[in-house]
Amino acid sequence: MSAVSLIVDIVITIIVLIIVIPILASAIRVVPEYQRLVKLRLGKFKGVYGPGIVFVIPFIDRVITMDLRTIMIDMPSQRALTRDNVEVSIDASVYLRVLDAKNTVLSVQEYRTAAATIAAATLRDVVGMVDLDTLLTQREEVAKKIAAIVDEHVEPWGLKITSVAIKDVKLPDTLVRAMAAQAEAERMRRAKVILAQADYEASQMYLKAAETYTKNPTALTLRQLDTLLEVAKEHNLILVVPSSLEPITAAALALRSRLQEGQGSSQGG
């Protein structure tokens, strides 16, 4: 064998290896736990494979990789009209996963876009059936209802809607200002109610005191003397009491002294 023939054989061998090795490499697929391979042989469904090593016939088999993990789809902001005719803008996300890879591949094209489109339409329909207060205060319940309806639509495609999240509900600026004014008015109303209640309770106390003083004039005199004593003590004044009130004054001073002694002993104990 001449040197030229040997070189030609080596070159041909290298070319064959360059062609064959990638083909053989493409025939062996390693599928992770969270994926499945849907195999089509000559255009016909062959089966769902994985996890593990999967063999594929080059140029004959076509495989589509399906991820079984939950994915999140952010929907574009949706404008909807509530039952009480309030226009709102809603930001929401859909969480879904593939349950049946065969149905997903064979039944729908671009399953993410299809699921997001159905979710957006369902969101507008459900929002139209509730009033604004329900939408704001029971957001999770509204989201669960949307998820249940969308799940019914996508189940034949081998998909499962795990949840729908309503992230934000935007209101018109005029409505926001009106709600703020209403909240401020409510706070003022509550403050007025509290003040009125306090005035009423104070008036009841004054009324009871007046009844007591009317029935017992001596109590009124003692109260007046006590007030005078407080004023005199505060301003360092000498209080002159008429002789007719000396017995009452003495009784008042004695009673006050006893009360002070009782308070002092209770604090010391």
Secondary structure, DSSP 8 states (H G I E B T S, - for coil): --HHHHHHHHHHHHHHHHHHHHHHHHTEEEE-TTEEEEEEETTEEEEEE-SEEEE--TTTEEEEEEE-S-EEEE---EEEE-TTS-EEEEEEEEEEEES-HHHHHHH-SSHHHHHHHHHHHHHHHHHTTS-HHHHHH-HHHHHHHHHHHHHHHHGGGTEEEEEEEEEEEE--HHHHHHHHHHHHHHHHHHHHHHHHHHHHHHHHHHHHHHHHHHH-HHHHHHHHHHHHHHHHHHHT------GGGHHHHHHHHHHHHHHHHHHHHHHH-
